[in-house]
Structures are given as structure tokens and as C-alpha cells.
Amino acid sequence: MPPAAPLPADQQQILQGFIRAFLPARGNKRKSTRNELERVTATLHRVLLRYVGFGVTAPQVLDAFQQLNYAVYTRQSDWHPEKKQWVPSATGTGVRGGAPYEANDAAFIYLDVEATTIQQLWLVTLALPANTSAEKLRQREGLHTRLLAFKQSLPNLGLG
């Protein structure tokens, strides 16, 4: 599969602005499934597609974080026979296929962002069940309002 094309300059600017506005660097080395490149990319793709009008790929997301000087942590993997899946390991040798993973000799790439923020951004793109607590609804509405304000702050680029 050929490597993903870089984002056009205007979309790259929007992506980096979004990262600065919604995903500040944590300054720690915590690793979670929610701050792993695959989940961060899926979340950013969904949010940007819904609110701004374009999606992103893993190489584009990793490039944006690296250009903003965010810390990036990698792990290789080992096969876990009981879970029947690859798990992160400091001593493992497994490497995931795909452009950003092969280029970094890693099976997992973690970004220095707050995992709970990634989860909140993911949830803002979903319909919530009727029994959702009032507090969670307020949090979601606040984030939705911030996302709309971010969209309004963008120059008219014809992105939707």
C-alpha cells in the first residue's frame, strides 16, 4: 500500500490548531489504548470529518504531533497466548505493519495526550443512551460547544 499523501497546507494548519486547542501535551509517559496512535487517529478522523469536513490518516496524525514537538513513545509487542492477541512489551520483537509503525519499528505508538480527552472527543460523535447522567450530558454539551466555536474560528476554506 502506498504511503498516505500529506495533508494540504490549510488542512495541516487546522489539524495542528485542533491538537493545540483540544489535546495539550501531558508531559508524562503514560501508555493507554486511548492515547495509542490508532485510537487517536480514529477519534481525530471522526471529529474532524463531522465538525470540519475532512478526515485524517495515522501517518498524517503522527506527522502533525511530531511537528508540534509532542513526545512519542513506541513499544514492540509479544503474542499473549491466553488473550490471543498482541500486547505491548518492552522486550518484545513484534512490529505492526503499516507506514507509521514500520517506519518507527513499533507495534504500538503512544502520543503524549490525555487519554480521557480522547474518550470525550470520541463520545461527542456518538448518540448517548437515554439514561446518561446529567453531568455527562453537560460535559458533552460543553465539548460540543467548544468544537462548534473552533469550527467558527476557521477561515472559510470550503471544508464544510
Helices and strands as residue ranges (DSSP letters): H 9-22, G 33-35, H 37-51, H 58-67, E 72-80, E 85-89, H 99-103, E 108-111, H 115-123, H 134-153
